[in-house]
Amino acid sequence: MASKTKFRGSYTALVTPFKNGSVDEAAFRSLVSWQIGEGVHGLVPVGTTGESPTLSHDEHRKVVEWCIDEARGRVPVIAGAGSNSTREAVDLAVHAEKAGADAVLVVTPYYNKPTQEGMYHHFKTVNDAIGIPIIIYNIPSRSVVDLSVETMARLFELKNIAGVKDATANVARVSLQRHAMGPDFIQLSGEDMTALAFMAAGGHGCVSVVANVAPKLCASLMSAVLKGDYATGLAIQDRLVPLHAAIFKEPGLAGAKHGLKLLGRLDEVVRLPLLPVTPPTGKVIRDAMVHAGLLN
């Protein structure tokens, strides 16, 4: 039950820029600075959107360090520290804490399909190794396992388990988790399209891919609904819906990088096995950005 009052609002799941086969530190730092200037409430480096599966451990650690250094305490940083190896997750979480992260995001172990008890011990082991809040990342569509509400409730009894990034695409889970753990269990949406409904059900914020491209709009939406102003939130959502759909026509991180390229912020280089978006998808993204008022 870690302290988590600051984990509210729009958190950008940052892309990782590349140049000449390496991580582009200058472009990444520029992205972080721009995001903060646009009003985002927090940053999440080296998650799925940050292409963590294709980063080396050294690159992963450097990106976390750069993000924390560039943020300079202006917004919270929730560092990605997920792995389907518990030992590796511990190593990444320990490094994130030493680097100054405000919290870590730890995904449910993917591919090896542990039981509920196995997942409980995975998160407990990370919990016991560090002293900062842990946000569980529950994304059954990618990990092929779903951390149950009951297991989550057991984990919330531990000192550092603070909440969940919920990408189940099941808005009912917000209510079930709120009932089981109470309103202090932080719930962050992991789905841009359903984030407004997620908030109405008791959510606290969103870890957003689309915020890479539309940080100010995404932050304004979250700020409005956190104040109970759903009319303003809905008006902003109406501007963002085509962009939510467009960015995820192909892998979302590639869509986000294309949008950032259109804004002149970075190149859209991605690492194999992912590819840049196709020209037809690129046109859909551009049209959606015009609809949102991000491009003329």
C-alpha atoms as a printed R data frame, in Angstrom:
    type eleno elety resid chain resno       x       y       z
1   ATOM     1    CA   MET     A     1   0.000   0.000   0.000
2   ATOM     2    CA   ALA     A     2   2.535   2.553  -1.144
3   ATOM     3    CA   SER     A     3   1.893   6.287  -1.130
4   ATOM     4    CA   LYS     A     4   0.600   7.220  -4.543
5   ATOM     5    CA   THR     A     5  -1.247  10.514  -4.290
6   ATOM     6    CA   LYS     A     6   0.852  12.065  -7.072
7   ATOM     7    CA   PHE     A     7   0.020   9.417  -9.661
8   ATOM     8    CA   ARG     A     8  -2.898  11.207 -11.294
9   ATOM     9    CA   GLY     A     9  -3.690  12.462 -14.765
10  ATOM    10    CA   SER     A    10  -2.078  11.919 -18.155
11  ATOM    11    CA   TYR     A    11   1.180   9.961 -18.209
12  ATOM    12    CA   THR     A    12   2.872   9.665 -21.587
13  ATOM    13    CA   ALA     A    13   4.144   6.201 -22.516
14  ATOM    14    CA   LEU     A    14   7.208   7.622 -24.220
15  ATOM    15    CA   VAL     A    15   8.554   6.377 -27.526
16  ATOM    16    CA   THR     A    16  12.304   5.777 -27.779
17  ATOM    17    CA   PRO     A    17  13.930   7.629 -30.709
18  ATOM    18    CA   PHE     A    18  16.668   5.919 -32.724
19  ATOM    19    CA   LYS     A    19  19.378   7.247 -35.019
20  ATOM    20    CA   ASN     A    20  22.015   5.291 -36.933
21  ATOM    21    CA   GLY     A    21  21.081   2.100 -35.081
22  ATOM    22    CA   SER     A    22  21.430   3.595 -31.604
23  ATOM    23    CA   VAL     A    23  19.144   5.319 -29.138
24  ATOM    24    CA   ASP     A    24  19.054   9.038 -29.945
25  ATOM    25    CA   GLU     A    25  19.720  10.731 -26.602
26  ATOM    26    CA   ALA     A    26  19.316  14.281 -27.891
27  ATOM    27    CA   ALA     A    27  15.957  13.539 -29.521
28  ATOM    28    CA   PHE     A    28  14.752  11.707 -26.423
29  ATOM    29    CA   ARG     A    29  15.718  14.526 -24.075
30  ATOM    30    CA   SER     A    30  14.040  17.019 -26.399
31  ATOM    31    CA   LEU     A    31  10.880  14.900 -26.378
32  ATOM    32    CA   VAL     A    32  10.848  14.752 -22.572
33  ATOM    33    CA   SER     A    33  11.323  18.512 -22.271
34  ATOM    34    CA   TRP     A    34   8.590  19.225 -24.825
35  ATOM    35    CA   GLN     A    35   6.173  16.851 -23.121
36  ATOM    36    CA   ILE     A    36   6.658  18.571 -19.767
37  ATOM    37    CA   GLY     A    37   6.261  21.985 -21.386
38  ATOM    38    CA   GLU     A    38   2.974  20.828 -22.911
39  ATOM    39    CA   GLY     A    39   1.621  20.036 -19.457
40  ATOM    40    CA   VAL     A    40   1.744  16.253 -19.094
41  ATOM    41    CA   HIS     A    41   1.316  15.009 -15.547
42  ATOM    42    CA   GLY     A    42   3.963  12.280 -15.710
43  ATOM    43    CA   LEU     A    43   6.201  10.173 -17.935
44  ATOM    44    CA   VAL     A    44   6.619   6.438 -18.480
45  ATOM    45    CA   PRO     A    45   9.861   5.519 -20.278
46  ATOM    46    CA   VAL     A    46  10.801   2.069 -21.616
47  ATOM    47    CA   GLY     A    47   7.413   0.416 -21.616
48  ATOM    48    CA   THR     A    48   5.985  -1.358 -24.649
49  ATOM    49    CA   THR     A    49   5.690   1.969 -26.467
50  ATOM    50    CA   GLY     A    50   9.349   2.634 -25.687
51  ATOM    51    CA   GLU     A    51  10.278  -0.563 -27.572
52  ATOM    52    CA   SER     A    52  11.655  -2.169 -24.431
53  ATOM    53    CA   PRO     A    53  11.647  -5.668 -26.012
54  ATOM    54    CA   THR     A    54  14.274  -4.558 -28.534
55  ATOM    55    CA   LEU     A    55  16.432  -2.441 -26.216
56  ATOM    56    CA   SER     A    56  19.558  -3.903 -24.679
57  ATOM    57    CA   HIS     A    57  19.735  -3.808 -20.889
58  ATOM    58    CA   ASP     A    58  22.310  -1.026 -21.139
59  ATOM    59    CA   GLU     A    59  20.061   1.010 -23.444
60  ATOM    60    CA   HIS     A    60  17.079   0.403 -21.154
61  ATOM    61    CA   ARG     A    61  18.977   1.733 -18.156
62  ATOM    62    CA   LYS     A    62  20.307   4.748 -20.039
63  ATOM    63    CA   VAL     A    63  16.843   5.781 -21.254
64  ATOM    64    CA   VAL     A    64  15.521   5.623 -17.681
65  ATOM    65    CA   GLU     A    65  18.450   7.743 -16.471
66  ATOM    66    CA   TRP     A    66  18.021  10.303 -19.258
67  ATOM    67    CA   CYS     A    67  14.302  10.636 -18.573
68  ATOM    68    CA   ILE     A    68  14.798  11.211 -14.850
69  ATOM    69    CA   ASP     A    69  17.662  13.629 -15.451
70  ATOM    70    CA   GLU     A    70  15.747  15.645 -18.048
71  ATOM    71    CA   ALA     A    71  12.536  15.706 -15.999
72  ATOM    72    CA   ARG     A    72  14.445  17.171 -13.037
73  ATOM    73    CA   GLY     A    73  11.605  16.428 -10.657
74  ATOM    74    CA   ARG     A    74   9.102  18.528 -12.606
75  ATOM    75    CA   VAL     A    75   6.791  15.550 -13.135
76  ATOM    76    CA   PRO     A    76   6.830  11.996 -11.746
77  ATOM    77    CA   VAL     A    77   8.631   9.309 -13.738
78  ATOM    78    CA   ILE     A    78   7.261   5.759 -13.643
79  ATOM    79    CA   ALA     A    79  10.071   3.680 -15.142
80  ATOM    80    CA   GLY     A    80   9.338   0.512 -17.057
81  ATOM    81    CA   ALA     A    81  10.868  -2.457 -15.242
82  ATOM    82    CA   GLY     A    82   8.959  -5.396 -16.640
83  ATOM    83    CA   SER     A    83  10.228  -8.818 -17.625
84  ATOM    84    CA   ASN     A    84   8.996 -12.389 -17.737
85  ATOM    85    CA   SER     A    85  12.104 -13.229 -15.712
86  ATOM    86    CA   THR     A    86  11.607 -12.245 -12.082
87  ATOM    87    CA   ARG     A    87  15.348 -11.824 -11.581
88  ATOM    88    CA   GLU     A    88  15.547  -9.442 -14.524
89  ATOM    89    CA   ALA     A    89  12.520  -7.454 -13.325
90  ATOM    90    CA   VAL     A    90  14.200  -7.057  -9.936
91  ATOM    91    CA   ASP     A    91  17.435  -5.860 -11.565
92  ATOM    92    CA   LEU     A    92  15.583  -3.264 -13.654
93  ATOM    93    CA   ALA     A    93  13.486  -2.098 -10.697
94  ATOM    94    CA   VAL     A    94  16.515  -1.757  -8.421
95  ATOM    95    CA   HIS     A    95  18.289   0.283 -11.092
96  ATOM    96    CA   ALA     A    96  15.239   2.528 -11.590
97  ATOM    97    CA   GLU     A    97  15.065   3.245  -7.873
98  ATOM    98    CA   LYS     A    98  18.779   4.088  -7.718
99  ATOM    99    CA   ALA     A    99  18.377   6.356 -10.755
100 ATOM   100    CA   GLY     A   100  15.664   8.321  -8.955
101 ATOM   101    CA   ALA     A   101  12.421   7.014 -10.466
102 ATOM   102    CA   ASP     A   102   9.245   7.861  -8.561
103 ATOM   103    CA   ALA     A   103   7.786   4.409  -9.251
104 ATOM   104    CA   VAL     A   104   8.207   1.399 -11.506
105 ATOM   105    CA   LEU     A   105   5.800  -0.192 -13.966
106 ATOM   106    CA   VAL     A   106   6.026  -3.990 -13.848
107 ATOM   107    CA   VAL     A   107   4.122  -6.022 -16.424
108 ATOM   108    CA   THR     A   108   2.604  -9.420 -15.756
109 ATOM   109    CA   PRO     A   109   5.061 -12.097 -16.957
110 ATOM   110    CA   TYR     A   110   4.404 -12.785 -20.631
111 ATOM   111    CA   TYR     A   111   4.906 -15.906 -22.757
112 ATOM   112    CA   ASN     A   112   5.725 -18.322 -19.897
113 ATOM   113    CA   LYS     A   113   2.129 -18.162 -18.559
114 ATOM   114    CA   PRO     A   114   2.559 -18.370 -14.757
115 ATOM   115    CA   THR     A   115  -0.321 -19.212 -12.451
116 ATOM   116    CA   GLN     A   116  -1.952 -16.630 -10.186
117 ATOM   117    CA   GLU     A   117   0.326 -17.827  -7.375
118 ATOM   118    CA   GLY     A   118   3.363 -17.545  -9.626
119 ATOM   119    CA   MET     A   119   2.411 -13.979 -10.523
120 ATOM   120    CA   TYR     A   120   1.843 -13.150  -6.852
121 ATOM   121    CA   HIS     A   121   5.379 -14.277  -6.013
122 ATOM   122    CA   HIS     A   122   6.795 -12.463  -9.058
123 ATOM   123    CA   PHE     A   123   5.422  -9.126  -7.864
124 ATOM   124    CA   LYS     A   124   6.179  -9.863  -4.214
125 ATOM   125    CA   THR     A   125   9.821 -10.506  -5.075
126 ATOM   126    CA   VAL     A   126  10.070  -7.152  -6.840
127 ATOM   127    CA   ASN     A   127   8.205  -5.527  -3.932
128 ATOM   128    CA   ASP     A   128  10.684  -6.932  -1.433
129 ATOM   129    CA   ALA     A   129  13.697  -5.699  -3.428
130 ATOM   130    CA   ILE     A   130  12.870  -1.981  -3.636
131 ATOM   131    CA   GLY     A   131  11.386   0.870  -1.632
132 ATOM   132    CA   ILE     A   132   9.391   2.815  -4.239
133 ATOM   133    CA   PRO     A   133   5.815   2.293  -5.486
134 ATOM   134    CA   ILE     A   134   5.064  -0.446  -7.999
135 ATOM   135    CA   ILE     A   135   2.348  -0.082 -10.627
136 ATOM   136    CA   ILE     A   136   1.216  -3.484 -11.884
137 ATOM   137    CA   TYR     A   137   0.744  -3.580 -15.661
138 ATOM   138    CA   ASN     A   138  -2.090  -5.967 -16.505
139 ATOM   139    CA   ILE     A   139  -2.383  -6.498 -20.259
140 ATOM   140    CA   PRO     A   140  -3.809  -9.947 -21.053
141 ATOM   141    CA   SER     A   141  -3.824  -9.340 -24.817
142 ATOM   142    CA   ARG     A   142  -0.020  -9.253 -24.844
143 ATOM   143    CA   SER     A   143   0.988 -11.311 -21.810
144 ATOM   144    CA   VAL     A   144  -1.620 -14.094 -22.279
145 ATOM   145    CA   VAL     A   145  -2.263 -14.047 -18.516
146 ATOM   146    CA   ASP     A   146  -4.752 -11.944 -16.572
147 ATOM   147    CA   LEU     A   147  -3.900 -10.972 -13.006
148 ATOM   148    CA   SER     A   148  -7.168 -11.564 -11.169
149 ATOM   149    CA   VAL     A   149  -8.810  -9.000  -8.914
150 ATOM   150    CA   GLU     A   150  -8.328 -11.426  -6.021
151 ATOM   151    CA   THR     A   151  -4.573 -11.731  -6.621
152 ATOM   152    CA   MET     A   152  -4.314  -7.975  -7.034
153 ATOM   153    CA   ALA     A   153  -6.028  -7.492  -3.672
154 ATOM   154    CA   ARG     A   154  -3.468  -9.779  -2.020
155 ATOM   155    CA   LEU     A   155  -0.648  -7.833  -3.631
156 ATOM   156    CA   PHE     A   156  -2.103  -4.513  -2.463
157 ATOM   157    CA   GLU     A   157  -1.434  -5.640   1.101
158 ATOM   158    CA   LEU     A   158   2.315  -5.419   0.373
159 ATOM   159    CA   LYS     A   159   4.192  -2.223   1.209
160 ATOM   160    CA   ASN     A   160   5.057  -1.029  -2.305
161 ATOM   161    CA   ILE     A   161   2.173  -2.178  -4.492
162 ATOM   162    CA   ALA     A   162   0.420   1.071  -5.391
163 ATOM   163    CA   GLY     A   163  -1.981   0.277  -8.210
164 ATOM   164    CA   VAL     A   164  -2.479  -0.955 -11.736
165 ATOM   165    CA   LYS     A   165  -2.148   0.145 -15.315
166 ATOM   166    CA   ASP     A   166  -5.196  -1.663 -16.629
167 ATOM   167    CA   ALA     A   167  -5.176  -2.628 -20.303
168 ATOM   168    CA   THR     A   168  -7.802  -5.358 -20.062
169 ATOM   169    CA   ALA     A   169 -10.156  -3.259 -22.256
170 ATOM   170    CA   ASN     A   170 -12.849  -4.195 -19.719
171 ATOM   171    CA   VAL     A   171 -14.132  -1.045 -18.034
172 ATOM   172    CA   ALA     A   172 -15.998  -3.190 -15.492
173 ATOM   173    CA   ARG     A   173 -12.627  -4.078 -13.996
174 ATOM   174    CA   VAL     A   174 -12.284  -0.527 -12.682
175 ATOM   175    CA   SER     A   175 -15.382  -0.952 -10.533
176 ATOM   176    CA   LEU     A   176 -14.437  -4.467  -9.430
177 ATOM   177    CA   GLN     A   177 -10.932  -3.355  -8.464
178 ATOM   178    CA   ARG     A   178 -12.258  -0.277  -6.672
179 ATOM   179    CA   HIS     A   179 -14.667  -2.481  -4.722
180 ATOM   180    CA   ALA     A   180 -11.914  -4.950  -3.782
181 ATOM   181    CA   MET     A   181  -9.085  -2.521  -2.967
182 ATOM   182    CA   GLY     A   182 -10.857   0.764  -2.286
183 ATOM   183    CA   PRO     A   183 -10.408   4.229  -3.795
184 ATOM   184    CA   ASP     A   184  -6.756   4.500  -2.704
185 ATOM   185    CA   PHE     A   185  -5.726   1.746  -5.135
186 ATOM   186    CA   ILE     A   186  -4.452   3.780  -8.068
187 ATOM   187    CA   GLN     A   187  -6.018   2.813 -11.401
188 ATOM   188    CA   LEU     A   188  -4.472   4.092 -14.625
189 ATOM   189    CA   SER     A   189  -6.063   3.272 -17.957
190 ATOM   190    CA   GLY     A   190  -3.819   1.552 -20.464
191 ATOM   191    CA   GLU     A   191  -6.259   2.164 -23.330
192 ATOM   192    CA   ASP     A   192  -6.538   5.609 -24.917
193 ATOM   193    CA   MET     A   193  -9.908   5.043 -26.571
194 ATOM   194    CA   THR     A   194 -11.707   3.968 -23.385
195 ATOM   195    CA   ALA     A   195  -9.872   6.239 -20.924
196 ATOM   196    CA   LEU     A   196 -12.813   8.635 -20.527
197 ATOM   197    CA   ALA     A   197 -15.152   5.803 -19.510
198 ATOM   198    CA   PHE     A   198 -12.401   4.363 -17.314
199 ATOM   199    CA   MET     A   199 -12.195   7.661 -15.439
200 ATOM   200    CA   ALA     A   200 -15.960   7.851 -14.999
201 ATOM   201    CA   ALA     A   201 -15.854   4.435 -13.315
202 ATOM   202    CA   GLY     A   202 -13.296   5.602 -10.752
203 ATOM   203    CA   GLY     A   203  -9.967   5.742 -12.573
204 ATOM   204    CA   HIS     A   204  -7.178   8.124 -11.629
205 ATOM   205    CA   GLY     A   205  -5.458   8.685 -14.964
206 ATOM   206    CA   CYS     A   206  -4.180   7.210 -18.208
207 ATOM   207    CA   VAL     A   207  -0.828   5.944 -19.431
208 ATOM   208    CA   SER     A   208  -1.241   7.199 -22.965
209 ATOM   209    CA   VAL     A   209   0.404   6.372 -26.284
210 ATOM   210    CA   VAL     A   210  -1.486   9.140 -28.083
211 ATOM   211    CA   ALA     A   211  -0.073  11.692 -25.616
212 ATOM   212    CA   ASN     A   212   3.246  11.364 -27.448
213 ATOM   213    CA   VAL     A   213   1.581  13.281 -30.283
214 ATOM   214    CA   ALA     A   214  -1.105  15.231 -28.394
215 ATOM   215    CA   PRO     A   215   0.304  15.819 -24.902
216 ATOM   216    CA   LYS     A   216  -1.596  19.036 -24.196
217 ATOM   217    CA   LEU     A   217  -4.966  17.649 -25.310
218 ATOM   218    CA   CYS     A   218  -4.525  14.412 -23.358
219 ATOM   219    CA   ALA     A   219  -3.475  16.306 -20.230
220 ATOM   220    CA   SER     A   220  -6.396  18.716 -20.589
221 ATOM   221    CA   LEU     A   221  -8.831  15.816 -20.899
222 ATOM   222    CA   MET     A   222  -7.522  14.177 -17.735
223 ATOM   223    CA   SER     A   223  -7.437  17.466 -15.824
224 ATOM   224    CA   ALA     A   224 -11.060  18.128 -16.747
225 ATOM   225    CA   VAL     A   225 -12.428  14.754 -15.701
226 ATOM   226    CA   LEU     A   226 -10.391  14.696 -12.490
227 ATOM   227    CA   LYS     A   227 -12.317  17.874 -11.588
228 ATOM   228    CA   GLY     A   228 -15.596  16.218 -12.571
229 ATOM   229    CA   ASP     A   229 -15.975  18.277 -15.750
230 ATOM   230    CA   TYR     A   230 -17.039  15.498 -18.092
231 ATOM   231    CA   ALA     A   231 -18.578  17.898 -20.623
232 ATOM   232    CA   THR     A   232 -15.162  19.394 -21.317
233 ATOM   233    CA   GLY     A   233 -13.610  15.937 -21.264
234 ATOM   234    CA   LEU     A   234 -16.103  14.689 -23.839
235 ATOM   235    CA   ALA     A   235 -15.477  17.678 -26.094
236 ATOM   236    CA   ILE     A   236 -11.745  16.945 -26.042
237 ATOM   237    CA   GLN     A   237 -12.406  13.240 -26.579
238 ATOM   238    CA   ASP     A   238 -14.407  14.109 -29.705
239 ATOM   239    CA   ARG     A   239 -11.293  15.770 -31.098
240 ATOM   240    CA   LEU     A   240  -9.074  12.815 -30.168
241 ATOM   241    CA   VAL     A   241 -11.170   9.789 -31.187
242 ATOM   242    CA   PRO     A   242  -9.961   9.667 -34.825
243 ATOM   243    CA   LEU     A   243  -6.362   9.974 -33.598
244 ATOM   244    CA   HIS     A   244  -6.832   7.174 -31.058
245 ATOM   245    CA   ALA     A   245  -8.069   4.943 -33.878
246 ATOM   246    CA   ALA     A   246  -5.456   6.045 -36.409
247 ATOM   247    CA   ILE     A   247  -2.397   5.586 -34.219
248 ATOM   248    CA   PHE     A   248  -3.421   2.012 -33.423
249 ATOM   249    CA   LYS     A   249  -4.209   0.932 -36.998
250 ATOM   250    CA   GLU     A   250  -0.701  -0.544 -36.930
251 ATOM   251    CA   PRO     A   251   1.483  -1.018 -33.817
252 ATOM   252    CA   GLY     A   252   0.808   2.058 -31.704
253 ATOM   253    CA   LEU     A   253   4.410   3.036 -31.134
254 ATOM   254    CA   ALA     A   254   4.974   3.192 -34.903
255 ATOM   255    CA   GLY     A   255   1.865   5.343 -35.257
256 ATOM   256    CA   ALA     A   256   3.042   7.635 -32.482
257 ATOM   257    CA   LYS     A   257   6.469   7.980 -34.089
258 ATOM   258    CA   HIS     A   258   4.841   8.855 -37.410
259 ATOM   259    CA   GLY     A   259   2.781  11.545 -35.713
260 ATOM   260    CA   LEU     A   260   5.892  12.933 -34.052
261 ATOM   261    CA   LYS     A   261   7.635  12.954 -37.426
262 ATOM   262    CA   LEU     A   262   4.756  15.005 -38.859
263 ATOM   263    CA   LEU     A   263   5.246  17.441 -35.973
264 ATOM   264    CA   GLY     A   264   8.964  17.646 -36.807
265 ATOM   265    CA   ARG     A   265  10.000  16.242 -33.445
266 ATOM   266    CA   LEU     A   266  11.839  13.025 -34.388
267 ATOM   267    CA   ASP     A   267  12.442  10.420 -37.083
268 ATOM   268    CA   GLU     A   268  10.058   7.474 -37.235
269 ATOM   269    CA   VAL     A   269  12.766   4.803 -37.069
270 ATOM   270    CA   VAL     A   270  11.603   1.635 -35.294
271 ATOM   271    CA   ARG     A   271  13.452  -1.598 -34.621
272 ATOM   272    CA   LEU     A   272  12.645  -4.902 -36.249
273 ATOM   273    CA   PRO     A   273  10.455  -6.871 -36.134
274 ATOM   274    CA   LEU     A   274   8.319  -3.709 -36.146
275 ATOM   275    CA   LEU     A   275   8.173  -1.434 -39.179
276 ATOM   276    CA   PRO     A   276   7.208   2.189 -39.795
277 ATOM   277    CA   VAL     A   277   3.543   2.646 -40.671
278 ATOM   278    CA   THR     A   278   2.467   2.171 -44.281
279 ATOM   279    CA   PRO     A   279   1.635   5.238 -46.420
280 ATOM   280    CA   PRO     A   280  -2.150   4.651 -46.222
281 ATOM   281    CA   THR     A   281  -1.993   4.539 -42.422
282 ATOM   282    CA   GLY     A   282   0.260   7.589 -42.443
283 ATOM   283    CA   LYS     A   283  -2.432   9.516 -44.316
284 ATOM   284    CA   VAL     A   284  -5.081   8.437 -41.804
285 ATOM   285    CA   ILE     A   285  -2.848   9.625 -38.958
286 ATOM   286    CA   ARG     A   286  -2.254  12.969 -40.659
287 ATOM   287    CA   ASP     A   287  -5.980  13.483 -41.271
288 ATOM   288    CA   ALA     A   288  -6.706  12.638 -37.626
289 ATOM   289    CA   MET     A   289  -4.089  15.129 -36.462
290 ATOM   290    CA   VAL     A   290  -5.729  17.813 -38.609
291 ATOM   291    CA   HIS     A   291  -9.103  16.927 -37.050
292 ATOM   292    CA   ALA     A   292  -7.571  17.273 -33.580
293 ATOM   293    CA   GLY     A   293  -6.105  20.668 -34.459
294 ATOM   294    CA   LEU     A   294  -2.510  19.470 -34.248
295 ATOM   295    CA   LEU     A   295  -1.728  20.154 -37.917
296 ATOM   296    CA   ASN     A   296  -3.118  22.583 -40.474
